[in-house]
Amino acid sequence: MNGPATDGSGHRARLRERLFDGGGGALLDHELVEYLLALAVPRRDTKAKAKELIARFGGIGPLLSADAETLRREGLSDGMVGALKIAQASALRLLETRIEGRPVLSSWDALGDYLQAAMAHSPIEQVRVLFLNAKNLLIANEALWTGSVDEAAVHVREVIARAIALGATALIIVHNHPSGDPTPSQADIRLTRDLIEAGKHMKIAVHDHVIVGVQGRSSLRALGVI
């Protein structure tokens, strides 16, 4: 006669039922992570590890946004790391579909949701530029540099040169504040104004500079700064 399961399979089946019946909102954050880890190690109880990771990283967002090497240092196997990263990639891809093939300026909320999910939890400041065509459709979404925006002159040349190479007629610059506070700094404002001035000479419009953080996002245009 077989005894009760000791590998968590019964518990995992109940999680699966709740997921099927109620969608992702039916599971707590640590339960989502627990289920993801279990895909890589199906015969191990992953509940304790999931709770530990949520506490260690400060939430599911920072956990899924962590790079592979950071996750490995937490004792996760490549299979576990892969399960977490594929969940992040799938979530971002789903958000991307809300803006694909649509004018960016008429999909502003969807764009903001995507940018916040993609960048807000990064521990490193990074700058992306969205390059748009004459119909304001996205033609490229590129990470151009990491670190401070203080070296404005260097960055302005880089952004304008890339816009010309892509045939873009407009752009939106985006970066994150690892502090979590999306309030623009003087360096952010200076870079934006320098970009606008440089873009005028090349007939490239700068629609906005968006800053994201875990506390929200801000638009320099909406704030009346530009």
C-alpha positions in Angstrom: 0.0 0.0 0.0 1.4 3.4 -1.0 1.8 6.1 1.6 1.1 9.8 1.2 3.1 11.7 -1.4 6.2 13.4 0.1 7.3 15.4 -3.0 4.6 18.0 -2.8 2.7 16.6 -5.9 -0.6 16.8 -4.1 -0.1 20.4 -3.1 1.2 21.2 -6.5 -1.9 19.7 -8.1 -4.1 21.9 -5.9 -2.1 25.0 -7.0 -2.6 23.9 -10.6 -6.4 23.6 -10.1 -6.6 27.1 -8.5 -4.6 28.5 -11.4 -6.8 26.8 -14.0 -10.0 27.9 -12.2 -9.1 31.4 -11.2 -6.2 32.5 -13.3 -2.9 34.0 -12.1 -4.7 36.2 -9.6 -5.8 33.1 -7.6 -2.2 32.4 -6.6 0.0 34.4 -4.2 3.3 35.6 -5.5 5.3 33.0 -3.6 3.0 30.3 -5.0 3.6 31.5 -8.6 7.4 31.2 -7.9 6.9 27.9 -6.2 5.1 26.5 -9.3 7.8 27.9 -11.7 10.6 26.3 -9.7 8.7 23.0 -9.5 8.7 22.9 -13.3 12.5 22.5 -13.1 12.6 20.1 -10.1 9.2 18.3 -10.1 10.1 15.9 -7.3 11.2 18.6 -4.8 9.2 20.8 -2.5 9.9 24.3 -3.7 7.6 26.3 -1.3 10.3 27.2 1.2 12.7 28.3 -1.5 10.1 30.4 -3.2 9.3 32.2 0.0 13.0 32.7 0.7 13.6 34.2 -2.8 10.6 36.6 -2.6 11.9 37.9 0.8 15.5 38.1 -0.4 14.7 40.1 -3.6 11.9 42.1 -2.1 9.1 40.9 -4.3 8.3 38.9 -7.4 9.1 41.8 -9.8 12.7 42.2 -8.6 13.1 38.4 -8.5 12.0 37.9 -12.1 14.1 40.9 -13.3 17.3 39.6 -11.7 20.0 38.4 -14.1 20.9 34.8 -14.5 24.2 35.0 -12.6 22.5 36.7 -9.6 20.0 33.9 -9.5 22.6 31.3 -9.7 24.4 32.8 -6.7 21.2 32.1 -4.7 21.7 28.4 -5.3 19.3 28.0 -8.2 20.0 25.4 -10.9 20.1 26.5 -14.5 16.7 24.8 -14.9 15.2 26.9 -12.1 16.8 30.1 -13.5 15.4 29.3 -16.9 11.9 28.8 -15.5 12.0 32.3 -13.8 13.5 34.0 -16.9 11.0 32.4 -19.3 8.2 33.7 -17.1 9.6 37.2 -17.2 10.2 37.0 -21.0 6.6 35.8 -21.5 5.1 38.6 -19.4 7.1 41.2 -21.3 6.1 39.7 -24.7 2.5 39.8 -23.7 2.8 43.5 -22.8 4.6 44.1 -26.1 1.7 42.8 -28.1 -0.5 45.6 -26.8 1.7 48.2 -28.6 2.8 46.3 -31.7 1.5 47.8 -34.9 -0.3 50.7 -33.1 0.7 54.4 -33.0 2.7 54.7 -29.8 1.1 58.0 -28.8 -2.3 56.5 -28.9 -1.1 53.5 -26.8 0.5 55.5 -24.1 -0.8 53.6 -21.1 0.1 50.2 -22.6 3.5 51.5 -23.5 4.0 52.7 -19.9 3.0 49.4 -18.5 5.5 47.6 -20.7 8.3 50.0 -19.9 7.7 49.8 -16.1 7.6 46.0 -16.2 10.8 45.9 -18.3 12.9 48.4 -16.4 11.5 49.5 -13.1 13.0 46.7 -11.0 16.5 46.8 -12.5 19.2 47.6 -9.9 21.3 49.4 -12.6 20.3 52.6 -14.4 19.7 51.9 -18.0 18.5 54.0 -20.9 16.4 52.9 -23.8 15.3 54.8 -26.9 12.1 54.1 -28.8 12.6 55.1 -32.4 9.4 55.9 -34.4 8.5 56.4 -38.0 6.4 59.2 -39.6 3.2 57.4 -38.5 4.6 57.2 -34.9 4.8 53.4 -35.2 7.6 51.8 -33.3 10.5 50.7 -35.6 13.1 50.0 -32.9 13.3 49.7 -29.1 17.0 49.7 -28.1 19.0 49.8 -24.9 21.7 52.3 -25.8 23.6 52.6 -22.5 23.7 51.8 -18.8 24.7 54.1 -16.0 24.3 57.8 -15.5 22.8 60.2 -18.0 25.2 62.9 -17.0 27.5 62.8 -20.0 24.7 64.5 -22.1 26.8 65.6 -25.1 28.1 62.0 -25.7 24.7 60.5 -25.4 23.0 63.1 -27.6 25.3 62.3 -30.5 24.8 58.6 -30.0 21.0 58.8 -30.0 20.7 61.2 -33.0 23.2 59.1 -35.0 21.2 55.9 -34.3 17.9 57.7 -35.3 19.4 58.7 -38.6 20.7 55.2 -39.3 17.2 53.8 -38.6 15.4 56.4 -40.7 13.4 57.5 -37.6 11.5 60.7 -37.6 10.8 60.8 -33.9 11.9 59.2 -30.6 11.0 58.7 -27.0 13.8 58.3 -24.5 13.2 56.2 -21.4 15.3 55.3 -18.4 14.8 53.9 -14.9 15.7 55.2 -11.5 16.9 52.3 -9.3 16.0 54.4 -6.2 12.4 53.8 -7.2 11.5 57.5 -7.3 10.7 58.5 -10.9 11.1 62.3 -10.2 13.3 63.7 -13.0 16.8 65.0 -12.0 18.4 68.1 -13.4 20.6 65.8 -15.6 17.5 64.2 -17.0 16.0 67.5 -17.9 19.3 68.8 -19.4 19.7 65.7 -21.6 16.1 65.9 -22.8 16.5 69.6 -23.8 19.8 68.9 -25.5 18.2 66.1 -27.5 15.3 68.3 -28.5 17.7 70.9 -29.8 19.9 68.5 -31.7 16.8 66.7 -33.2 15.4 70.0 -34.6 18.4 70.3 -36.9 17.9 66.8 -38.2 14.1 66.9 -38.3 13.8 64.3 -35.6 11.1 65.0 -33.0 11.6 64.1 -29.3 8.1 63.3 -28.1 9.0 62.6 -24.5 11.4 61.4 -21.8 9.8 58.8 -19.6 11.3 57.8 -16.2 10.2 54.6 -14.5 10.7 53.3 -11.0 9.0 51.0 -8.6 7.0 53.9 -7.2 5.6 54.8 -10.7 6.6 56.6 -13.8 6.8 60.2 -14.9 6.7 62.0 -18.2 8.7 65.2 -18.7 6.2 66.4 -21.2 3.3 65.8 -18.9 5.1 67.6 -16.2 5.6 70.6 -18.5 9.3 70.4 -18.3 9.7 70.2 -22.1 
